[in-house]
Amino acid sequence: MVHAQFRNNNAMNRLSPNPEPAPRFRGAMAGRVLLACLVLGAFLAGILTAEAVGTRVATASTSIADQPDFSTLQTVWDLIHDEFVDPEKIDDQALLYGAARGMVDSLGDTGHSSFLDPAEAKVFRAALEGELIGLGSASNTAIGTGRRRADQEFPG
């Protein structure tokens, strides 16, 4: 303990033949323990906050049946089948496609996302698989006359 008092005094250190370094371990260890306690406290506070507030997952579910409001869709389905005036006119497939179309439309992504029933999908695929025929040419507007003229033809 005497050496620790002399450590801070340069004159006394020169007098001591073999001065021992002051124990810095205690201060460093105390800092590490304090840091570990703070990290552990923050972690526990996060867990307790999540438990108190409740957690909400921000990912999309893979099943519609997992949604809390799925019962709404089931209730509407049941009401239509139980209460509709003319049950012979109920088309289950049209109901399902209408619900699917409504889900996609609710995204508000006009021009990019749309639901196509099988008949519409067949027409859409056929339009994509079409063959282009005709004359290929590039045209330009003539300066002065404003008339269009074919400048170049493309084979094929």
N, C-alpha and C positions, 0 to 999 in steps of 0.2 A: 504494500500500500504506500510506503514511503517513496518508492520509485515513481509511482503514478503522480505524486505531487511534484516531483522534480522534473518530470518529463516536459512540462510546459516551460521550464526555466532553462534557457540555453546555458547559462553559466554553471548551473548545478549539474547539467548533463556532462559537461566537459570534465567536471571533477570526479564523476563516478567512472570507475574503470570499465564496467560492463553494464550499461543501463539496459534494463528490460523494456520492451515496448509496452505502451499502455494497452490495456485490454480493450480493443475496439470492437470485439466480438459482441459484447452486450448491446451496444447501440445498434449495430447492424441487425442483430437477431430481433431486437424489439421492433425495428422498422418492418422486417419481414413478417413478423407475427401480426402487426397492425394491418399491413397490406392484406394478408390472408383473411383476417377478420372482416375487413371492408368488402372484399370480393365475395366471401361467403354470405355476408349480410345482404349485399345487393342481389345475390342469387336467390336467397330465401325470400326477400321482399318481392321479387318478380313472381315467384311461385305463389306466394300468398295473395298478391294482387290478381293474378290469373284466376285463382280459386274464388276470390271474392267477387270479381267483376264477371267472370265467366269468359271462356275463350270462344272465339268465332273463327272458324277456318275460312280462309279467303280463296280456297280452291274450288273449282267446279266439281260437282258430284258426278260419279259415273252412272248413277241410276236415278231415275225420276222418283222411284219409290222411297229413296232416302230423304227426299225433301219434306220438310215439316208441313208444307201446304199441299202435298200430293192428295190429301184427303179431299180438298176442294174439287179437284178434277174428278175423283171418284164419286163425290156427292152429285156433281152435275150430271155425270154419266147415269147414275142411278135415278135421279129425278126425271131425266128425259125418258128413260125406259119405263118408269112407273107412272108418270103423270102426263105425258104427251097425249094430246087429244086423239091422234091417229097413229097408233103404234105400228101399223103396217107400212107407214112411210119412213120409218126410222131406218137409216142406212148406216150401220156401224162403221163401215169402211170410210164413208164420207165424214162421220164424226171424228174418227181418228186422224184422217188427213187434214181436216179443218183445225183440229187441236195442234197438229204439227206445224201447219202453215201459220197459225197464230203465234206459236213459240218463236219461229224464225222471224216473223214480222216484228215481234216485240223487241228484237235486237236493234231496230232502227237502221239497219245497214242496207239501205236501198241501193240497188245497182250492183251489189256484190253478193249478198246472201239471199237465197230464196228457196222455198220448198217446192219440189216438183213431184206430183203424184206419178205413178208408173207410166201412165199414158203421156203426160207432159214430158217426162224424162226421155221417153222413146223418141218423141218428136225432136227434142233438143239434141240428142245424140245423132239422129239422122242429119240434122242441119250441120253438125260438126264434121260428119263423115262425107259431106258432099264433094262433088267434083266440079272444078272450075273449067268452063269451056268458053271459047270465044276468041276475039281478037285482042291482043295485048298491044297497047300503044301509049305513048306519052304525048300529051298535048300542051300547047302553050297559047296564050292570048297574044295576038299580033298587036304590036305597038302602033297606034294611030287608028287602026280600023276597029279594034276591040273584038275582032272575030277570033274564034278558036280554030286552031289548025293542028293536025297530027304531025309531030316532029319526028317520032321514031316508032318503029314497030318492033315488037319482041316476038321471037318464035315460040311456038307451043300453043 
